[in-house]
Amino acid sequence: MTETAVSPALPRTNPRLALITWGALYFAARAVLESAETPWVRVAISLAPLPAFIWFLRDFIRGLRGLDELERRIQLEALAVAFPLTMVLIMTLGLVQVAIPLSLDDWSYRHIWPFLFVFYLAGLTLARRRYQ
C-alpha cells in the first residue's frame, strides 16, 4: 500500500486588500510626516506602511504560486520587462545627476517609485498581448 503525500492547500489570499491597506498607510504616513518633529517619531511613521507592504508581497507571491503555467509565464515576462526598465531609469537618472543637479523635489526616490509599477503594467500588457 502506498501513501500519497497530500500538501496542504495554501490559504486564500487577498493581495488587493493588502495593497489598499498599504496605500492608505503610505499616504497617511506622508501626511503625518509633515507635522512630526522628532527624528525617531519620523522614522517610526515612515516605517509604519512596511508591514502592510510585506503582507501584500506575501499574498501576491502566494497567489502566483496558485496560478496556471501560462499565467505564471505572463507574470514572469512582465517582471522581465519591468526590471531592466527600472535599471535604465535609475542608471539614466544617476548619469544625468552627475551632469547637472537634479531637483530632489522632482526626481527623488519618493517620486520615481511609481514608475516601477508603470513598468510592471507595461510588461504585463506586452506579455498578455503575446499570449492572446
RODO-2510 file (C-alpha; in nm, 4 decimals, decimal comma):
residues 132
     n   res          X          Y          Z
     1     m     0,0000     0,0000     0,0000
     2     t     0,1455     0,3343    -0,0993
     3     e     0,0660     0,6538     0,0733
     4     t     0,0498     0,9739    -0,1203
     5     a     0,1736     1,2911     0,0310
     6     v    -0,1004     1,5469     0,0462
     7     s     0,0275     1,9009     0,0501
     8     p    -0,1880     2,1391     0,2465
     9     a    -0,3598     2,3951     0,0275
    10     l    -0,2370     2,7473     0,0647
    11     p    -0,4945     2,9673     0,2307
    12     r    -0,6830     3,2010     0,0018
    13     t    -0,5093     3,5340    -0,0218
    14     n    -0,6324     3,8824    -0,0904
    15     p    -0,3456     4,0945    -0,2227
    16     r    -0,5886     4,3733    -0,3169
    17     l    -0,6891     4,4278     0,0449
    18     a    -0,3228     4,4312     0,1467
    19     l    -0,2395     4,6767    -0,1336
    20     i    -0,5248     4,9103    -0,0367
    21     t    -0,4163     4,8935     0,3272
    22     w    -0,0573     4,9722     0,2299
    23     g    -0,1703     5,2639     0,0100
    24     a    -0,3820     5,4120     0,2882
    25     l    -0,0960     5,3788     0,5383
    26     y     0,1536     5,5205     0,2894
    27     f    -0,0461     5,8358     0,2196
    28     a    -0,1339     5,8730     0,5885
    29     a     0,2358     5,8488     0,6759
    30     r     0,3188     6,1093     0,4097
    31     a     0,0600     6,3457     0,5590
    32     v     0,1679     6,2920     0,9197
    33     l     0,5404     6,3152     0,8429
    34     e     0,4958     6,6822     0,7581
    35     s     0,3946     6,7597     1,1171
    36     a     0,6161     6,5188     1,3144
    37     e     0,9085     6,6881     1,4829
    38     t     1,1413     6,4396     1,6492
    39     p     1,3590     6,2220     1,4239
    40     w     1,2736     5,8892     1,5903
    41     v     0,8999     5,9588     1,5558
    42     r     0,9512     6,0482     1,1893
    43     v     1,1395     5,7215     1,1309
    44     a     0,8662     5,5211     1,3081
    45     i     0,5980     5,6895     1,0976
    46     s     0,7934     5,6294     0,7774
    47     l     0,8210     5,2568     0,8601
    48     a     0,4509     5,2166     0,9502
    49     p     0,3401     5,1127     0,5966
    50     l     0,6135     4,8461     0,5726
    51     p     0,4222     4,5579     0,7423
    52     a     0,1251     4,6126     0,5089
    53     f     0,3536     4,6026     0,2055
    54     i     0,5163     4,2826     0,3304
    55     w     0,1630     4,1428     0,3749
    56     f     0,0895     4,2405     0,0117
    57     l     0,4093     4,0744    -0,1149
    58     r     0,3361     3,7553     0,0771
    59     d    -0,0185     3,7355    -0,0592
    60     f     0,0929     3,8267    -0,4110
    61     i     0,3612     3,5563    -0,4145
    62     r     0,1190     3,3006    -0,2704
    63     g    -0,1267     3,3963    -0,5405
    64     l     0,1383     3,3493    -0,8087
    65     r     0,2103     3,0006    -0,6816
    66     g    -0,1524     2,9060    -0,7368
    67     l    -0,1658     3,0239    -1,0987
    68     d    -0,1595     2,8019    -1,4022
    69     e     0,1547     2,7710    -1,6124
    70     l     0,0537     3,0317    -1,8727
    71     e    -0,0330     3,2971    -1,6159
    72     r     0,2951     3,2323    -1,4327
    73     r     0,4803     3,2777    -1,7610
    74     i     0,2955     3,6059    -1,8249
    75     q     0,3820     3,7353    -1,4760
    76     l     0,7463     3,6357    -1,5177
    77     e     0,7650     3,8093    -1,8533
    78     a     0,6091     4,1228    -1,7035
    79     l     0,8801     4,1285    -1,4381
    80     a     1,1447     4,0532    -1,7000
    81     v     1,0382     4,3742    -1,8780
    82     a     0,9957     4,5853    -1,5637
    83     f     1,3329     4,5057    -1,4057
    84     p     1,5552     4,6237    -1,6944
    85     l     1,3367     4,9318    -1,7460
    86     t     1,3882     5,0139    -1,3789
    87     m     1,7640     4,9722    -1,4202
    88     v     1,7603     5,2040    -1,7232
    89     l     1,5637     5,4668    -1,5286
    90     i     1,7952     5,4595    -1,2267
    91     m     2,1120     5,4492    -1,4392
    92     t     1,9933     5,7394    -1,6553
    93     l     1,8925     5,9498    -1,3567
    94     g     2,2288     5,8761    -1,1932
    95     l     2,4224     5,9869    -1,5012
    96     v     2,2071     6,2947    -1,5576
    97     q     2,2554     6,3877    -1,1921
    98     v     2,6326     6,3769    -1,2469
    99     a     2,5910     6,6053    -1,5499
   100     i     2,3503     6,8533    -1,3901
   101     p     2,1998     6,8804    -1,0431
   102     l     1,8506     6,7302    -1,0393
   103     s     1,5881     6,8787    -0,8128
   104     l     1,5022     6,6486    -0,5226
   105     d     1,1516     6,7925    -0,5428
   106     d     1,1087     6,6211    -0,8808
   107     w     1,3482     6,3247    -0,9004
   108     s     1,3945     6,1780    -0,5530
   109     y     1,3129     5,8158    -0,4676
   110     r     0,9684     5,9154    -0,3473
   111     h     0,8924     6,0476    -0,6951
   112     i     1,0301     5,7665    -0,9116
   113     w     0,8942     5,4545    -0,7369
   114     p     0,5557     5,4828    -0,9159
   115     f     0,7460     5,4289    -1,2427
   116     l     0,8237     5,0754    -1,1237
   117     f     0,4527     4,9939    -1,1081
   118     v     0,4037     5,1508    -1,4522
   119     f     0,6889     4,9400    -1,5918
   120     y     0,5307     4,6243    -1,4462
   121     l     0,1939     4,7128    -1,6017
   122     a     0,3632     4,7785    -1,9365
   123     g     0,5340     4,4393    -1,9176
   124     l     0,2059     4,2750    -1,8213
   125     t     0,0314     4,4358    -2,1183
   126     l     0,3028     4,3213    -2,3603
   127     a     0,3027     3,9683    -2,2217
   128     r    -0,0762     3,9367    -2,2327
   129     r    -0,0793     4,0546    -2,5952
   130     r     0,1871     3,8000    -2,6822
   131     y    -0,0078     3,5068    -2,5377
   132     q    -0,3551     3,6031    -2,6652
***
